[in-house]
Amino acid sequence: MTSPRPWFDQGPSRGHYERGSIITTDDGTRWEILERLKQDDIQRVARSRISPSHATLKMSCIKTNANPSERSTTEAMLRVYLQIPHTGSEFEDSDTRAAQADDTFQPEELEAYAILSDHATVSKFTPKLLGSKVSKQGPSGFVPGGFLIVVVWERVQGLPIGDLTGMATGYWALPRNERAKIREHSESTFNWYLALANFSSPASVESHYRDFDYGPIETVPTVGFNVESLTHGGLDFDCWDLGGRQRLRPEWTPYIKADAIIFVVDSADIRLDDAANKLTHLLNEECMREVSDAPLLAFANKQDLKGAKSPVEIAEALHLRELGDRRWNIAPCSATDGVGISGGMDWLVQALKSQRKSQRA
């Protein structure tokens, strides 16, 4: 990401996001801007398959239509998402820029706050969604008809362990024992356990993980990432379940320091071509080049269902034999009862131990 351009200080945005400005969310709540905190932009080339080009502005705000006695306790955080033109098209005519308008984009944090705000087990330290506004830019906008989205969430005390760009510097700067405590509290709060990389839609591997002494779990679509630690075969694993949506993939980079990749396939899903394309794109991502020798374990899930493809058929559909020198294995499993998971993990442990031994030689 290059240095952000002042998108919110020029053109149609000028003067709308200054201290004292009022932003009204869809529920009618009026928020007064207190301070501008951070401005970022992600500008992509034309026909990018990732998220559309957009700028963001993070601010602190306060509810203006609250009772005077409540104003001191209604301070919140607000972020504006503004679609901007693709690289090189900033000075094109309005019709050209309007052709780039995206009406399907939804910020991941809006989805995350919506889910977490309704979850029965969230802690008092989990920010709640306070409001949002989804609108379109006018004819004079940077991208006429492009998205203009506002997200407002509760301000809570604490140390940020990550930011919108995916840089989890706060988390990785903590001592190992404190990172372990964060994982432990996440486990006790949400009880979400998913595989390292799952690209089904939605991302839900319903597994008891009986081989790892876990009880029944609740699964939800992956928003951003989930993290879980486990031990198998004498090795400790920190498993990152990364959201597979294309607009999230640029944010993978800080987390792709992996020793192995687990790819979960729905054996009963006829869209194996789609799974193959997603795996190919995953392995070809720029951030994956640093882990080009990481063993790949593919779980052929839902083998208990009628019509499920065999592991051999899935290996052919995923083109696993074309992976060159990368070690890979496909393990049949049924995640609902845990059958086959331990066998797949046994292979992964041996592959990692063998790899480490050869690296020392």
Order of alpha helices (4+ residues) and beta strands (2+ residues): beta-beta-beta-beta-alpha-alpha-beta-beta-alpha-alpha-beta-beta-beta-beta-alpha-beta-alpha-beta-alpha
